[in-house]
Amino acid sequence: MLNDEKKSDRIDTEAARWVLRIESGLSVDEEKGFAVWLASDPRHELALEAHEETWARFAPLAEESVKWTPLTGPGDRESK
C-alpha cells in the first residue's frame, strides 16, 4: 500500500511539473518525453488533467497579480 501511495505522489508531482513545462513551451525533445510519459501509465493522463484544471482556475489570479503594486513597507498600506 505504501508503494502505491509513493507512486501516486510521484505521478502527481510529475504531472504538476509537466503542466508548468507545457505552459512555458516544450522543445521537440520535451514533447517526445511528454508523449512517452503520458503513454506509459493511464494514471498520468488523469493526474495531468487534474493539474490542468487547477492551473486554469488559478491563471486569472496570476494575471491579476501583475496589476497589483507591491507594498514596500508598513506605511504603504495606509498611504495608498
mmJSON file of the N, C-alpha and C atoms, coordinates in Angstrom:
{"data_MODEL":{"atom_site":{
"group_PDB":["ATOM","ATOM","ATOM","ATOM","ATOM","ATOM","ATOM","ATOM","ATOM","ATOM","ATOM","ATOM","ATOM","ATOM","ATOM","ATOM","ATOM","ATOM","ATOM","ATOM","ATOM","ATOM","ATOM","ATOM","ATOM","ATOM","ATOM","ATOM","ATOM","ATOM","ATOM","ATOM","ATOM","ATOM","ATOM","ATOM","ATOM","ATOM","ATOM","ATOM","ATOM","ATOM","ATOM","ATOM","ATOM","ATOM","ATOM","ATOM","ATOM","ATOM","ATOM","ATOM","ATOM","ATOM","ATOM","ATOM","ATOM","ATOM","ATOM","ATOM","ATOM","ATOM","ATOM","ATOM","ATOM","ATOM","ATOM","ATOM","ATOM","ATOM","ATOM","ATOM","ATOM","ATOM","ATOM","ATOM","ATOM","ATOM","ATOM","ATOM","ATOM","ATOM","ATOM","ATOM","ATOM","ATOM","ATOM","ATOM","ATOM","ATOM","ATOM","ATOM","ATOM","ATOM","ATOM","ATOM","ATOM","ATOM","ATOM","ATOM","ATOM","ATOM","ATOM","ATOM","ATOM","ATOM","ATOM","ATOM","ATOM","ATOM","ATOM","ATOM","ATOM","ATOM","ATOM","ATOM","ATOM","ATOM","ATOM","ATOM","ATOM","ATOM","ATOM","ATOM","ATOM","ATOM","ATOM","ATOM","ATOM","ATOM","ATOM","ATOM","ATOM","ATOM","ATOM","ATOM","ATOM","ATOM","ATOM","ATOM","ATOM","ATOM","ATOM","ATOM","ATOM","ATOM","ATOM","ATOM","ATOM","ATOM","ATOM","ATOM","ATOM","ATOM","ATOM","ATOM","ATOM","ATOM","ATOM","ATOM","ATOM","ATOM","ATOM","ATOM","ATOM","ATOM","ATOM","ATOM","ATOM","ATOM","ATOM","ATOM","ATOM","ATOM","ATOM","ATOM","ATOM","ATOM","ATOM","ATOM","ATOM","ATOM","ATOM","ATOM","ATOM","ATOM","ATOM","ATOM","ATOM","ATOM","ATOM","ATOM","ATOM","ATOM","ATOM","ATOM","ATOM","ATOM","ATOM","ATOM","ATOM","ATOM","ATOM","ATOM","ATOM","ATOM","ATOM","ATOM","ATOM","ATOM","ATOM","ATOM","ATOM","ATOM","ATOM","ATOM","ATOM","ATOM","ATOM","ATOM","ATOM","ATOM","ATOM","ATOM","ATOM","ATOM","ATOM","ATOM","ATOM","ATOM","ATOM","ATOM","ATOM","ATOM","ATOM","ATOM","ATOM","ATOM","ATOM","ATOM"],
"id":[1,2,3,4,5,6,7,8,9,10,11,12,13,14,15,16,17,18,19,20,21,22,23,24,25,26,27,28,29,30,31,32,33,34,35,36,37,38,39,40,41,42,43,44,45,46,47,48,49,50,51,52,53,54,55,56,57,58,59,60,61,62,63,64,65,66,67,68,69,70,71,72,73,74,75,76,77,78,79,80,81,82,83,84,85,86,87,88,89,90,91,92,93,94,95,96,97,98,99,100,101,102,103,104,105,106,107,108,109,110,111,112,113,114,115,116,117,118,119,120,121,122,123,124,125,126,127,128,129,130,131,132,133,134,135,136,137,138,139,140,141,142,143,144,145,146,147,148,149,150,151,152,153,154,155,156,157,158,159,160,161,162,163,164,165,166,167,168,169,170,171,172,173,174,175,176,177,178,179,180,181,182,183,184,185,186,187,188,189,190,191,192,193,194,195,196,197,198,199,200,201,202,203,204,205,206,207,208,209,210,211,212,213,214,215,216,217,218,219,220,221,222,223,224,225,226,227,228,229,230,231,232,233,234,235,236,237,238,239,240],
"type_symbol":["N","C","C","N","C","C","N","C","C","N","C","C","N","C","C","N","C","C","N","C","C","N","C","C","N","C","C","N","C","C","N","C","C","N","C","C","N","C","C","N","C","C","N","C","C","N","C","C","N","C","C","N","C","C","N","C","C","N","C","C","N","C","C","N","C","C","N","C","C","N","C","C","N","C","C","N","C","C","N","C","C","N","C","C","N","C","C","N","C","C","N","C","C","N","C","C","N","C","C","N","C","C","N","C","C","N","C","C","N","C","C","N","C","C","N","C","C","N","C","C","N","C","C","N","C","C","N","C","C","N","C","C","N","C","C","N","C","C","N","C","C","N","C","C","N","C","C","N","C","C","N","C","C","N","C","C","N","C","C","N","C","C","N","C","C","N","C","C","N","C","C","N","C","C","N","C","C","N","C","C","N","C","C","N","C","C","N","C","C","N","C","C","N","C","C","N","C","C","N","C","C","N","C","C","N","C","C","N","C","C","N","C","C","N","C","C","N","C","C","N","C","C","N","C","C","N","C","C","N","C","C","N","C","C","N","C","C","N","C","C"],
"label_atom_id":["N","CA","C","N","CA","C","N","CA","C","N","CA","C","N","CA","C","N","CA","C","N","CA","C","N","CA","C","N","CA","C","N","CA","C","N","CA","C","N","CA","C","N","CA","C","N","CA","C","N","CA","C","N","CA","C","N","CA","C","N","CA","C","N","CA","C","N","CA","C","N","CA","C","N","CA","C","N","CA","C","N","CA","C","N","CA","C","N","CA","C","N","CA","C","N","CA","C","N","CA","C","N","CA","C","N","CA","C","N","CA","C","N","CA","C","N","CA","C","N","CA","C","N","CA","C","N","CA","C","N","CA","C","N","CA","C","N","CA","C","N","CA","C","N","CA","C","N","CA","C","N","CA","C","N","CA","C","N","CA","C","N","CA","C","N","CA","C","N","CA","C","N","CA","C","N","CA","C","N","CA","C","N","CA","C","N","CA","C","N","CA","C","N","CA","C","N","CA","C","N","CA","C","N","CA","C","N","CA","C","N","CA","C","N","CA","C","N","CA","C","N","CA","C","N","CA","C","N","CA","C","N","CA","C","N","CA","C","N","CA","C","N","CA","C","N","CA","C","N","CA","C","N","CA","C","N","CA","C","N","CA","C","N","CA","C","N","CA","C","N","CA","C","N","CA","C","N","CA","C"],
"label_alt_id":[null,null,null,null,null,null,null,null,null,null,null,null,null,null,null,null,null,null,null,null,null,null,null,null,null,null,null,null,null,null,null,null,null,null,null,null,null,null,null,null,null,null,null,null,null,null,null,null,null,null,null,null,null,null,null,null,null,null,null,null,null,null,null,null,null,null,null,null,null,null,null,null,null,null,null,null,null,null,null,null,null,null,null,null,null,null,null,null,null,null,null,null,null,null,null,null,null,null,null,null,null,null,null,null,null,null,null,null,null,null,null,null,null,null,null,null,null,null,null,null,null,null,null,null,null,null,null,null,null,null,null,null,null,null,null,null,null,null,null,null,null,null,null,null,null,null,null,null,null,null,null,null,null,null,null,null,null,null,null,null,null,null,null,null,null,null,null,null,null,null,null,null,null,null,null,null,null,null,null,null,null,null,null,null,null,null,null,null,null,null,null,null,null,null,null,null,null,null,null,null,null,null,null,null,null,null,null,null,null,null,null,null,null,null,null,null,null,null,null,null,null,null,null,null,null,null,null,null,null,null,null,null,null,null,null,null,null,null,null,null],
"label_comp_id":["MET","MET","MET","LEU","LEU","LEU","ASN","ASN","ASN","ASP","ASP","ASP","GLU","GLU","GLU","LYS","LYS","LYS","LYS","LYS","LYS","SER","SER","SER","ASP","ASP","ASP","ARG","ARG","ARG","ILE","ILE","ILE","ASP","ASP","ASP","THR","THR","THR","GLU","GLU","GLU","ALA","ALA","ALA","ALA","ALA","ALA","ARG","ARG","ARG","TRP","TRP","TRP","VAL","VAL","VAL","LEU","LEU","LEU","ARG","ARG","ARG","ILE","ILE","ILE","GLU","GLU","GLU","SER","SER","SER","GLY","GLY","GLY","LEU","LEU","LEU","SER","SER","SER","VAL","VAL","VAL","ASP","ASP","ASP","GLU","GLU","GLU","GLU","GLU","GLU","LYS","LYS","LYS","GLY","GLY","GLY","PHE","PHE","PHE","ALA","ALA","ALA","VAL","VAL","VAL","TRP","TRP","TRP","LEU","LEU","LEU","ALA","ALA","ALA","SER","SER","SER","ASP","ASP","ASP","PRO","PRO","PRO","ARG","ARG","ARG","HIS","HIS","HIS","GLU","GLU","GLU","LEU","LEU","LEU","ALA","ALA","ALA","LEU","LEU","LEU","GLU","GLU","GLU","ALA","ALA","ALA","HIS","HIS","HIS","GLU","GLU","GLU","GLU","GLU","GLU","THR","THR","THR","TRP","TRP","TRP","ALA","ALA","ALA","ARG","ARG","ARG","PHE","PHE","PHE","ALA","ALA","ALA","PRO","PRO","PRO","LEU","LEU","LEU","ALA","ALA","ALA","GLU","GLU","GLU","GLU","GLU","GLU","SER","SER","SER","VAL","VAL","VAL","LYS","LYS","LYS","TRP","TRP","TRP","THR","THR","THR","PRO","PRO","PRO","LEU","LEU","LEU","THR","THR","THR","GLY","GLY","GLY","PRO","PRO","PRO","GLY","GLY","GLY","ASP","ASP","ASP","ARG","ARG","ARG","GLU","GLU","GLU","SER","SER","SER","LYS","LYS","LYS"],
"label_asym_id":["A","A","A","A","A","A","A","A","A","A","A","A","A","A","A","A","A","A","A","A","A","A","A","A","A","A","A","A","A","A","A","A","A","A","A","A","A","A","A","A","A","A","A","A","A","A","A","A","A","A","A","A","A","A","A","A","A","A","A","A","A","A","A","A","A","A","A","A","A","A","A","A","A","A","A","A","A","A","A","A","A","A","A","A","A","A","A","A","A","A","A","A","A","A","A","A","A","A","A","A","A","A","A","A","A","A","A","A","A","A","A","A","A","A","A","A","A","A","A","A","A","A","A","A","A","A","A","A","A","A","A","A","A","A","A","A","A","A","A","A","A","A","A","A","A","A","A","A","A","A","A","A","A","A","A","A","A","A","A","A","A","A","A","A","A","A","A","A","A","A","A","A","A","A","A","A","A","A","A","A","A","A","A","A","A","A","A","A","A","A","A","A","A","A","A","A","A","A","A","A","A","A","A","A","A","A","A","A","A","A","A","A","A","A","A","A","A","A","A","A","A","A","A","A","A","A","A","A","A","A","A","A","A","A","A","A","A","A","A","A"],
"label_entity_id":["1","1","1","1","1","1","1","1","1","1","1","1","1","1","1","1","1","1","1","1","1","1","1","1","1","1","1","1","1","1","1","1","1","1","1","1","1","1","1","1","1","1","1","1","1","1","1","1","1","1","1","1","1","1","1","1","1","1","1","1","1","1","1","1","1","1","1","1","1","1","1","1","1","1","1","1","1","1","1","1","1","1","1","1","1","1","1","1","1","1","1","1","1","1","1","1","1","1","1","1","1","1","1","1","1","1","1","1","1","1","1","1","1","1","1","1","1","1","1","1","1","1","1","1","1","1","1","1","1","1","1","1","1","1","1","1","1","1","1","1","1","1","1","1","1","1","1","1","1","1","1","1","1","1","1","1","1","1","1","1","1","1","1","1","1","1","1","1","1","1","1","1","1","1","1","1","1","1","1","1","1","1","1","1","1","1","1","1","1","1","1","1","1","1","1","1","1","1","1","1","1","1","1","1","1","1","1","1","1","1","1","1","1","1","1","1","1","1","1","1","1","1","1","1","1","1","1","1","1","1","1","1","1","1","1","1","1","1","1","1"],
"label_seq_id":[1,1,1,2,2,2,3,3,3,4,4,4,5,5,5,6,6,6,7,7,7,8,8,8,9,9,9,10,10,10,11,11,11,12,12,12,13,13,13,14,14,14,15,15,15,16,16,16,17,17,17,18,18,18,19,19,19,20,20,20,21,21,21,22,22,22,23,23,23,24,24,24,25,25,25,26,26,26,27,27,27,28,28,28,29,29,29,30,30,30,31,31,31,32,32,32,33,33,33,34,34,34,35,35,35,36,36,36,37,37,37,38,38,38,39,39,39,40,40,40,41,41,41,42,42,42,43,43,43,44,44,44,45,45,45,46,46,46,47,47,47,48,48,48,49,49,49,50,50,50,51,51,51,52,52,52,53,53,53,54,54,54,55,55,55,56,56,56,57,57,57,58,58,58,59,59,59,60,60,60,61,61,61,62,62,62,63,63,63,64,64,64,65,65,65,66,66,66,67,67,67,68,68,68,69,69,69,70,70,70,71,71,71,72,72,72,73,73,73,74,74,74,75,75,75,76,76,76,77,77,77,78,78,78,79,79,79,80,80,80],
"pdbx_PDB_ins_code":[null,null,null,null,null,null,null,null,null,null,null,null,null,null,null,null,null,null,null,null,null,null,null,null,null,null,null,null,null,null,null,null,null,null,null,null,null,null,null,null,null,null,null,null,null,null,null,null,null,null,null,null,null,null,null,null,null,null,null,null,null,null,null,null,null,null,null,null,null,null,null,null,null,null,null,null,null,null,null,null,null,null,null,null,null,null,null,null,null,null,null,null,null,null,null,null,null,null,null,null,null,null,null,null,null,null,null,null,null,null,null,null,null,null,null,null,null,null,null,null,null,null,null,null,null,null,null,null,null,null,null,null,null,null,null,null,null,null,null,null,null,null,null,null,null,null,null,null,null,null,null,null,null,null,null,null,null,null,null,null,null,null,null,null,null,null,null,null,null,null,null,null,null,null,null,null,null,null,null,null,null,null,null,null,null,null,null,null,null,null,null,null,null,null,null,null,null,null,null,null,null,null,null,null,null,null,null,null,null,null,null,null,null,null,null,null,null,null,null,null,null,null,null,null,null,null,null,null,null,null,null,null,null,null,null,null,null,null,null,null],
"Cartn_x":[0.827,0.0,0.863,1.923,2.796,3.447,3.849,4.445,3.449,2.183,1.15,0.99,1.049,0.938,2.129,3.326,4.521,4.456,3.998,3.877,2.85,1.735,0.696,1.221,1.962,2.557,3.542,4.327,5.312,4.605,3.549,2.784,2.184,1.658,1.063,2.105,3.272,4.354,4.807,4.968,5.385,4.346,3.073,2.011,2.048,2.229,2.303,3.48,4.601,5.778,5.534,4.86,4.563,3.651,2.662,1.767,2.569,3.466,4.282,5.189,5.778,6.66,5.871,4.69,3.851,3.469,3.14,2.759,3.908,5.136,6.313,6.713,6.209,6.554,7.563,7.254,8.118,8.987,10.212,11.07,10.603,11.151,10.799,11.147,12.303,12.704,11.78,11.383,10.461,9.092,8.65,7.374,7.423,8.544,8.705,8.705,9.417,9.45,8.076,7.345,5.995,5.104,5.192,4.379,4.695,5.961,6.364,5.813,5.966,5.462,3.953,3.248,1.788,1.303,1.966,1.543,1.967,2.876,3.447,2.561,1.524,0.65,-0.662,-1.789,-3.078,-3.357,-2.705,-2.893,-2.274,-1.301,-0.646,-1.628,-2.474,-3.441,-4.424,-4.873,-5.811,-5.165,-3.929,-3.218,-2.969,-2.592,-2.341,-3.603,-4.725,-5.996,-6.358,-6.137,-6.442,-5.59,-4.316,-3.437,-3.733,-4.126,-4.505,-5.748,-6.693,-7.899,-7.554,-6.675,-6.249,-5.531,-4.632,-3.895,-4.861,-5.858,-6.829,-7.63,-7.92,-8.674,-7.843,-6.542,-5.695,-5.023,-5.037,-4.401,-4.934,-6.254,-6.733,-6.144,-5.886,-5.268,-3.852,-3.133,-1.772,-1.797,-2.763,-2.885,-3.214,-4.06,-4.417,-3.233,-2.401,-1.282,-0.295,-0.233,0.645,0.198,-1.089,-1.63,-1.408,-1.138,-1.003,0.325,0.3,1.526,2.013,3.235,3.707,3.907,3.677,3.91,5.388,5.967,7.387,7.672,6.686,6.913,5.611,5.694,4.484,3.564,4.106,3.296,2.621,3.05,2.48,1.008,0.565,-0.818,-1.751,-1.4,-2.263,-2.186,-1.063,-0.892,-1.513,-1.908,-2.476,-3.942],
"Cartn_y":[-1.202,0.0,1.255,1.252,2.418,2.688,1.634,1.828,2.44,2.046,2.638,4.124,4.481,5.897,6.683,6.116,6.793,6.972,5.931,6.014,7.07,7.098,8.09,9.504,9.691,11.001,11.397,10.424,10.699,11.094,10.365,10.685,12.081,12.403,13.715,14.822,14.621,15.604,15.749,14.627,14.672,15.4,15.128,15.784,17.294,17.704,19.143,19.781,19.099,19.63,19.715,18.711,18.745,19.919,20.174,21.303,22.61,22.799,24.018,24.088,22.955,22.934,23.202,22.602,22.82,24.29,24.885,26.301,27.183,26.779,27.546,27.272,26.196,25.809,24.678,23.631,22.457,22.481,22.021,21.798,20.508,20.224,18.995,17.777,17.793,16.675,16.54,17.667,17.627,17.094,17.466,16.949,15.432,14.917,13.465,12.821,13.428,12.913,12.939,14.004,14.113,13.014,12.78,11.737,10.359,10.1,8.82,8.72,9.782,9.779,9.574,10.288,10.215,8.812,8.182,6.857,5.723,5.989,4.912,4.436,5.205,4.805,5.571,4.876,5.579,6.583,6.426,7.38,8.734,8.74,10.0,10.993,10.528,11.428,11.995,11.153,11.624,12.685,12.427,13.386,14.683,14.567,15.752,16.589,15.954,16.678,17.414,16.766,17.409,18.661,18.573,19.734,20.819,20.432,21.437,22.195,21.495,22.156,23.137,22.718,23.602,24.822,24.597,25.691,26.681,26.168,27.031,27.871,27.293,28.052,29.165,28.954,29.94,30.911,30.622,31.505,32.934,33.13,34.518,35.267,34.575,35.233,35.692,34.875,35.255,36.49,36.55,37.714,38.965,38.831,39.97,40.439,39.502,39.886,40.786,40.699,41.569,43.022,43.245,44.594,45.242,44.451,44.978,45.678,46.735,47.417,46.816,46.297,45.681,46.711,46.284,47.129,47.071,48.205,48.222,48.398,48.795,48.996,49.04,49.048,49.02,50.211,51.385,52.583,52.654,51.839,51.896,51.559,50.664,50.237,51.415,52.245,53.351,54.467,54.614,55.754,55.516,54.318,54.048,54.061],
"Cartn_z":[0.0,0.0,0.0,0.78,0.86,-0.494,-1.203,-2.526,-3.495,-3.402,-4.248,-3.952,-2.671,-2.295,-2.808,-2.687,-3.179,-4.688,-5.388,-6.845,-7.221,-6.507,-6.772,-6.536,-5.454,-5.167,-6.263,-6.718,-7.77,-9.067,-9.412,-10.622,-10.505,-9.345,-9.117,-9.28,-8.722,-8.833,-10.278,-10.963,-12.367,-13.217,-12.976,-13.735,-13.514,-12.283,-11.983,-12.718,-12.73,-13.433,-14.934,-15.492,-16.924,-17.258,-16.432,-16.699,-16.753,-15.822,-15.815,-17.038,-17.392,-18.56,-19.836,-19.949,-21.124,-21.226,-20.103,-20.081,-20.563,-20.267,-20.677,-22.123,-22.67,-24.042,-24.039,-24.777,-24.828,-26.081,-25.915,-27.074,-27.755,-28.908,-29.626,-28.769,-28.143,-27.282,-26.075,-25.511,-24.377,-24.796,-25.976,-26.485,-26.602,-27.082,-27.193,-25.811,-24.867,-23.5,-22.855,-23.121,-22.595,-23.16,-24.459,-25.094,-24.505,-24.265,-23.663,-22.245,-21.473,-20.093,-20.079,-20.918,-20.938,-21.311,-22.268,-22.735,-21.803,-20.907,-20.093,-18.949,-18.6,-17.497,-17.629,-17.6,-17.751,-16.633,-15.497,-14.395,-14.697,-15.615,-15.956,-16.548,-17.455,-18.084,-17.063,-16.138,-15.112,-14.221,-13.82,-12.967,-13.725,-14.989,-15.81,-15.946,-16.225,-16.359,-15.071,-13.94,-12.655,-12.454,-12.79,-12.623,-13.651,-14.849,-15.847,-15.402,-14.811,-14.301,-13.189,-12.3,-11.212,-11.776,-12.727,-13.354,-13.995,-14.679,-15.354,-14.359,-13.196,-12.192,-11.578,-11.433,-10.772,-11.744,-13.024,-14.01,-13.947,-13.807,-13.706,-12.507,-11.424,-10.265,-10.589,-11.321,-11.708,-12.593,-13.494,-14.364,-13.556,-12.562,-11.712,-10.878,-10.438,-9.571,-10.291,-11.602,-12.378,-12.265,-12.072,-11.989,-10.627,-9.615,-8.256,-8.077,-7.282,-6.913,-5.602,-5.594,-4.353,-3.242,-2.037,-0.868,-0.531,-0.182,0.125,1.609,2.356,3.785,4.544,5.88,6.687,6.48,6.179,5.995,4.643,3.695,2.348,2.322,3.157,3.127,3.429,4.386,4.747,3.709,3.044,2.14,0.772,0.451,-0.888,-0.891],
"occupancy":[1.0,1.0,1.0,1.0,1.0,1.0,1.0,1.0,1.0,1.0,1.0,1.0,1.0,1.0,1.0,1.0,1.0,1.0,1.0,1.0,1.0,1.0,1.0,1.0,1.0,1.0,1.0,1.0,1.0,1.0,1.0,1.0,1.0,1.0,1.0,1.0,1.0,1.0,1.0,1.0,1.0,1.0,1.0,1.0,1.0,1.0,1.0,1.0,1.0,1.0,1.0,1.0,1.0,1.0,1.0,1.0,1.0,1.0,1.0,1.0,1.0,1.0,1.0,1.0,1.0,1.0,1.0,1.0,1.0,1.0,1.0,1.0,1.0,1.0,1.0,1.0,1.0,1.0,1.0,1.0,1.0,1.0,1.0,1.0,1.0,1.0,1.0,1.0,1.0,1.0,1.0,1.0,1.0,1.0,1.0,1.0,1.0,1.0,1.0,1.0,1.0,1.0,1.0,1.0,1.0,1.0,1.0,1.0,1.0,1.0,1.0,1.0,1.0,1.0,1.0,1.0,1.0,1.0,1.0,1.0,1.0,1.0,1.0,1.0,1.0,1.0,1.0,1.0,1.0,1.0,1.0,1.0,1.0,1.0,1.0,1.0,1.0,1.0,1.0,1.0,1.0,1.0,1.0,1.0,1.0,1.0,1.0,1.0,1.0,1.0,1.0,1.0,1.0,1.0,1.0,1.0,1.0,1.0,1.0,1.0,1.0,1.0,1.0,1.0,1.0,1.0,1.0,1.0,1.0,1.0,1.0,1.0,1.0,1.0,1.0,1.0,1.0,1.0,1.0,1.0,1.0,1.0,1.0,1.0,1.0,1.0,1.0,1.0,1.0,1.0,1.0,1.0,1.0,1.0,1.0,1.0,1.0,1.0,1.0,1.0,1.0,1.0,1.0,1.0,1.0,1.0,1.0,1.0,1.0,1.0,1.0,1.0,1.0,1.0,1.0,1.0,1.0,1.0,1.0,1.0,1.0,1.0,1.0,1.0,1.0,1.0,1.0,1.0,1.0,1.0,1.0,1.0,1.0,1.0,1.0,1.0,1.0,1.0,1.0,1.0],
"B_iso_or_equiv":[0.0,0.0,0.0,0.0,0.0,0.0,0.0,0.0,0.0,0.0,0.0,0.0,0.0,0.0,0.0,0.0,0.0,0.0,0.0,0.0,0.0,0.0,0.0,0.0,0.0,0.0,0.0,0.0,0.0,0.0,0.0,0.0,0.0,0.0,0.0,0.0,0.0,0.0,0.0,0.0,0.0,0.0,0.0,0.0,0.0,0.0,0.0,0.0,0.0,0.0,0.0,0.0,0.0,0.0,0.0,0.0,0.0,0.0,0.0,0.0,0.0,0.0,0.0,0.0,0.0,0.0,0.0,0.0,0.0,0.0,0.0,0.0,0.0,0.0,0.0,0.0,0.0,0.0,0.0,0.0,0.0,0.0,0.0,0.0,0.0,0.0,0.0,0.0,0.0,0.0,0.0,0.0,0.0,0.0,0.0,0.0,0.0,0.0,0.0,0.0,0.0,0.0,0.0,0.0,0.0,0.0,0.0,0.0,0.0,0.0,0.0,0.0,0.0,0.0,0.0,0.0,0.0,0.0,0.0,0.0,0.0,0.0,0.0,0.0,0.0,0.0,0.0,0.0,0.0,0.0,0.0,0.0,0.0,0.0,0.0,0.0,0.0,0.0,0.0,0.0,0.0,0.0,0.0,0.0,0.0,0.0,0.0,0.0,0.0,0.0,0.0,0.0,0.0,0.0,0.0,0.0,0.0,0.0,0.0,0.0,0.0,0.0,0.0,0.0,0.0,0.0,0.0,0.0,0.0,0.0,0.0,0.0,0.0,0.0,0.0,0.0,0.0,0.0,0.0,0.0,0.0,0.0,0.0,0.0,0.0,0.0,0.0,0.0,0.0,0.0,0.0,0.0,0.0,0.0,0.0,0.0,0.0,0.0,0.0,0.0,0.0,0.0,0.0,0.0,0.0,0.0,0.0,0.0,0.0,0.0,0.0,0.0,0.0,0.0,0.0,0.0,0.0,0.0,0.0,0.0,0.0,0.0,0.0,0.0,0.0,0.0,0.0,0.0,0.0,0.0,0.0,0.0,0.0,0.0,0.0,0.0,0.0,0.0,0.0,0.0],
"pdbx_formal_charge":[null,null,null,null,null,null,null,null,null,null,null,null,null,null,null,null,null,null,null,null,null,null,null,null,null,null,null,null,null,null,null,null,null,null,null,null,null,null,null,null,null,null,null,null,null,null,null,null,null,null,null,null,null,null,null,null,null,null,null,null,null,null,null,null,null,null,null,null,null,null,null,null,null,null,null,null,null,null,null,null,null,null,null,null,null,null,null,null,null,null,null,null,null,null,null,null,null,null,null,null,null,null,null,null,null,null,null,null,null,null,null,null,null,null,null,null,null,null,null,null,null,null,null,null,null,null,null,null,null,null,null,null,null,null,null,null,null,null,null,null,null,null,null,null,null,null,null,null,null,null,null,null,null,null,null,null,null,null,null,null,null,null,null,null,null,null,null,null,null,null,null,null,null,null,null,null,null,null,null,null,null,null,null,null,null,null,null,null,null,null,null,null,null,null,null,null,null,null,null,null,null,null,null,null,null,null,null,null,null,null,null,null,null,null,null,null,null,null,null,null,null,null,null,null,null,null,null,null,null,null,null,null,null,null,null,null,null,null,null,null],
"auth_seq_id":[1,1,1,2,2,2,3,3,3,4,4,4,5,5,5,6,6,6,7,7,7,8,8,8,9,9,9,10,10,10,11,11,11,12,12,12,13,13,13,14,14,14,15,15,15,16,16,16,17,17,17,18,18,18,19,19,19,20,20,20,21,21,21,22,22,22,23,23,23,24,24,24,25,25,25,26,26,26,27,27,27,28,28,28,29,29,29,30,30,30,31,31,31,32,32,32,33,33,33,34,34,34,35,35,35,36,36,36,37,37,37,38,38,38,39,39,39,40,40,40,41,41,41,42,42,42,43,43,43,44,44,44,45,45,45,46,46,46,47,47,47,48,48,48,49,49,49,50,50,50,51,51,51,52,52,52,53,53,53,54,54,54,55,55,55,56,56,56,57,57,57,58,58,58,59,59,59,60,60,60,61,61,61,62,62,62,63,63,63,64,64,64,65,65,65,66,66,66,67,67,67,68,68,68,69,69,69,70,70,70,71,71,71,72,72,72,73,73,73,74,74,74,75,75,75,76,76,76,77,77,77,78,78,78,79,79,79,80,80,80],
"auth_comp_id":["MET","MET","MET","LEU","LEU","LEU","ASN","ASN","ASN","ASP","ASP","ASP","GLU","GLU","GLU","LYS","LYS","LYS","LYS","LYS","LYS","SER","SER","SER","ASP","ASP","ASP","ARG","ARG","ARG","ILE","ILE","ILE","ASP","ASP","ASP","THR","THR","THR","GLU","GLU","GLU","ALA","ALA","ALA","ALA","ALA","ALA","ARG","ARG","ARG","TRP","TRP","TRP","VAL","VAL","VAL","LEU","LEU","LEU","ARG","ARG","ARG","ILE","ILE","ILE","GLU","GLU","GLU","SER","SER","SER","GLY","GLY","GLY","LEU","LEU","LEU","SER","SER","SER","VAL","VAL","VAL","ASP","ASP","ASP","GLU","GLU","GLU","GLU","GLU","GLU","LYS","LYS","LYS","GLY","GLY","GLY","PHE","PHE","PHE","ALA","ALA","ALA","VAL","VAL","VAL","TRP","TRP","TRP","LEU","LEU","LEU","ALA","ALA","ALA","SER","SER","SER","ASP","ASP","ASP","PRO","PRO","PRO","ARG","ARG","ARG","HIS","HIS","HIS","GLU","GLU","GLU","LEU","LEU","LEU","ALA","ALA","ALA","LEU","LEU","LEU","GLU","GLU","GLU","ALA","ALA","ALA","HIS","HIS","HIS","GLU","GLU","GLU","GLU","GLU","GLU","THR","THR","THR","TRP","TRP","TRP","ALA","ALA","ALA","ARG","ARG","ARG","PHE","PHE","PHE","ALA","ALA","ALA","PRO","PRO","PRO","LEU","LEU","LEU","ALA","ALA","ALA","GLU","GLU","GLU","GLU","GLU","GLU","SER","SER","SER","VAL","VAL","VAL","LYS","LYS","LYS","TRP","TRP","TRP","THR","THR","THR","PRO","PRO","PRO","LEU","LEU","LEU","THR","THR","THR","GLY","GLY","GLY","PRO","PRO","PRO","GLY","GLY","GLY","ASP","ASP","ASP","ARG","ARG","ARG","GLU","GLU","GLU","SER","SER","SER","LYS","LYS","LYS"],
"auth_asym_id":["A","A","A","A","A","A","A","A","A","A","A","A","A","A","A","A","A","A","A","A","A","A","A","A","A","A","A","A","A","A","A","A","A","A","A","A","A","A","A","A","A","A","A","A","A","A","A","A","A","A","A","A","A","A","A","A","A","A","A","A","A","A","A","A","A","A","A","A","A","A","A","A","A","A","A","A","A","A","A","A","A","A","A","A","A","A","A","A","A","A","A","A","A","A","A","A","A","A","A","A","A","A","A","A","A","A","A","A","A","A","A","A","A","A","A","A","A","A","A","A","A","A","A","A","A","A","A","A","A","A","A","A","A","A","A","A","A","A","A","A","A","A","A","A","A","A","A","A","A","A","A","A","A","A","A","A","A","A","A","A","A","A","A","A","A","A","A","A","A","A","A","A","A","A","A","A","A","A","A","A","A","A","A","A","A","A","A","A","A","A","A","A","A","A","A","A","A","A","A","A","A","A","A","A","A","A","A","A","A","A","A","A","A","A","A","A","A","A","A","A","A","A","A","A","A","A","A","A","A","A","A","A","A","A","A","A","A","A","A","A"],
"auth_atom_id":["N","CA","C","N","CA","C","N","CA","C","N","CA","C","N","CA","C","N","CA","C","N","CA","C","N","CA","C","N","CA","C","N","CA","C","N","CA","C","N","CA","C","N","CA","C","N","CA","C","N","CA","C","N","CA","C","N","CA","C","N","CA","C","N","CA","C","N","CA","C","N","CA","C","N","CA","C","N","CA","C","N","CA","C","N","CA","C","N","CA","C","N","CA","C","N","CA","C","N","CA","C","N","CA","C","N","CA","C","N","CA","C","N","CA","C","N","CA","C","N","CA","C","N","CA","C","N","CA","C","N","CA","C","N","CA","C","N","CA","C","N","CA","C","N","CA","C","N","CA","C","N","CA","C","N","CA","C","N","CA","C","N","CA","C","N","CA","C","N","CA","C","N","CA","C","N","CA","C","N","CA","C","N","CA","C","N","CA","C","N","CA","C","N","CA","C","N","CA","C","N","CA","C","N","CA","C","N","CA","C","N","CA","C","N","CA","C","N","CA","C","N","CA","C","N","CA","C","N","CA","C","N","CA","C","N","CA","C","N","CA","C","N","CA","C","N","CA","C","N","CA","C","N","CA","C","N","CA","C","N","CA","C","N","CA","C","N","CA","C","N","CA","C","N","CA","C","N","CA","C"],
"pdbx_PDB_model_num":[1,1,1,1,1,1,1,1,1,1,1,1,1,1,1,1,1,1,1,1,1,1,1,1,1,1,1,1,1,1,1,1,1,1,1,1,1,1,1,1,1,1,1,1,1,1,1,1,1,1,1,1,1,1,1,1,1,1,1,1,1,1,1,1,1,1,1,1,1,1,1,1,1,1,1,1,1,1,1,1,1,1,1,1,1,1,1,1,1,1,1,1,1,1,1,1,1,1,1,1,1,1,1,1,1,1,1,1,1,1,1,1,1,1,1,1,1,1,1,1,1,1,1,1,1,1,1,1,1,1,1,1,1,1,1,1,1,1,1,1,1,1,1,1,1,1,1,1,1,1,1,1,1,1,1,1,1,1,1,1,1,1,1,1,1,1,1,1,1,1,1,1,1,1,1,1,1,1,1,1,1,1,1,1,1,1,1,1,1,1,1,1,1,1,1,1,1,1,1,1,1,1,1,1,1,1,1,1,1,1,1,1,1,1,1,1,1,1,1,1,1,1,1,1,1,1,1,1,1,1,1,1,1,1,1,1,1,1,1,1]
}}}
